[in-house]
Amino acid sequence: MTNSVSSKGHRRWVRVSHWVTVASFLTLAFTGILILAVHPRLYWGEVGNDLTPALLEIPISGNHRPDEYETTTSFDNLPGSPISADRTYTIFNENGWGRSLHFLAAWFLVVTGLLYLLAGIFGGHIRRNILPTGKDLSPSRLMQDAREHLKPMVDIGGGPPYGAVQKVVYAGVVFIALPLMLVTGLTMSPAVTAAMPFLLDLFGGYQSARTIHFFGFSALILFLIIHVAMVFVTGATRQLRAMILGK
């Protein structure tokens, strides 16, 4: 890492947007897990339910493999197909409040993210500190910076300048992961896809968008874990003071 204790720290608008984003993301993570727990199976394509094979099954609730759960059956094997079939077991589905809170927290994240992006673009923060340069993207530069992260980092301050790895990761979160989460989230809304059906074609169906949304969430959780770990490795008190007070 290239930061030092002499760095200027974070500007106020960066600190405010950071903590609003933190609150929004943690709310989205909690409610998202509750929503997923109702049907912890992921599919690819247009349709996915108890009677279709899952791409991935996640054992996070009693709905994963309840006693009444039966082996998935192709609709083609049902008499008089195509027809619908009854669910093979009773599900936990008391998450209406979670869906509402998930949607509300998402708008906080979107609005804050847009304000951060606009302020960063017009203020030069994105160009100076987030977007990696051609040199930053060179394999030798990335490897060198990655090795630096493995060394003791007792002189790390808060705020920019950032190293090559940090720039690549932050740019990936800001310009790839978060926009992808937003668009796939909108694709899972019937009201949105009724007005913009091209979203379903873009991702290959509702279930594909849901699966991509899950893996995007997993990537962001991994980023959060590493980010918090680096805060503690480089001095939690100093880093938190920089992100709260800007010093």
JODA-V373146 format. One record per run of one state. SS is the DSSP state (2 for helix, 1 for strand, 0 for the rest). FROM is the first residue (numbers start at 1). LEN is the number of residues. If there is no record, write none. Layout:
BEGIN
ss,from,len
SS,FROM,LEN
SS,FROM,LEN
END
This chain:
BEGIN
ss,from,len
0,1,11
2,12,27
0,39,2
1,41,2
0,43,13
1,56,2
0,58,17
2,75,3
0,78,18
2,96,28
0,124,1
2,125,6
0,131,8
2,139,11
0,150,14
2,164,24
0,188,2
2,190,6
0,196,2
2,198,6
0,204,2
2,206,28
0,234,2
2,236,9
0,245,3
END
